[in-house]
Amino acid sequence: MKPLVVEKAQAEKWLEELCRVFDVFCPVKVKGDLYQWGRLGKKGLPRIPEGVPKTTIKTFFFPQPEVLFEFGARPGLKDAFRLKEPVCEKRPRLLFGVRPCDARSVVLNSMPYEEDPYFQKNRDETTMVGFLCKDGCSTCFCTWTGGSPLGMEGMDLAVVELEDGALFLEPITEKGLGLLEFDFFREPTEEEEVFVKGLREKVNKDAEETSSRLRSKGLMDLYNAPFWQEVSDACINCGTCTFLCPTCYCFDIQDETLRGKGRRIRYWDSCMFPLFTQHASGHNPRGDKLKRVRNRFMHKLKYFPDRFGPVSCVGCGRCVRDCPVNIDIRQVLARMLEV
């Protein structure tokens, strides 16, 4: 699949055409430098901020809440129920301006959710146009976790913004190639190809293989490490880190009923909440804060790589940026590697 280039003025027309086919979402400015994912609300090319928006794209793959099925009592049969999938007619969805770390999170989440029909359906209905990062933020650390500022994993179409505002487009999947079936594009010049190649050469190709180093660590050595007490002392179990994290996918399920009709919903939950692991008997295997804090980091950095290979973190830095007590996962990761 050959790369193409679209000039800035033509890119606006291209996006208008895509809006005829897709529900287009992009980072939307809320106030100041704060962006979050929202529907494209006006014509023209949106400004894609450096770094990641405050919210993540996981809300498109794990809706909050998500209706799994609806039910209602059949007339004359009190104990029999009729189950049906919710009817929701919607157009395919296009995410415009996805950064490499967020795109990679979808790939990681698909590993434990490989057999989940709801997640897979949401993924099939979503096309991702990714914008590669030319500059990182102080809280970004994607190269620590197996990613890259110019990584294209999980994207359908990868975009590099050129210095004159034009967009260098590289289709990765058939869905991405389908976005380029218009007359707005031209082949890149030699100078443009050299510019993009120069960006790639700046990426550190010798980044540490963090996941393999963590897999080599003894489980009980990490589990009983003394630094967990220090980390947990600061934590207030607010759950901010898990709700903002693109690779946190804990959920709870509830049934809601009203006037003989009901629905089963799946909604976000957090392993940092005290009641998350409480049994019906009242027993709670992680009732202590230290156990919950340890489990969060051990799952991402030890249990997940032991099972699937990569660490369950993309280095987006949201938890570093927004933790109210300044717990930094990079420092925890460094201490785990020292054990």
Secondary structure, 3 states (H helix, E strand, C coil): CCCEEECHHHHHHHHHHHHHHCEEEEEEEEECCEEEEEECCCCCCCCCCCCCCCCCCHHHHCCCCEEEEEEEECCCCCCCEEEECCCCCCCCEEEEEECHHHHHHHHHHCCCCCCCHHHHHHHHCEEEEEECCCCCCCCCCHHHHCCCCCCCCCCCEEEEECCCCCEEEEECCHHHHHCCCCCCCECCCHHHHHHHHHHHHHCCCCCCCHHHHHHCCCHHHHHCCCHHHHHHHHCCCCCHHHHHCCCCCCEEEEEEEECCEEEEEEEECCCCCCCCCCCCCCCCCCCCHHHHHHHHHHHHHHHHHHHHCCCCCCCCCHHHHHCCCCCCHHHHHHHHHHC
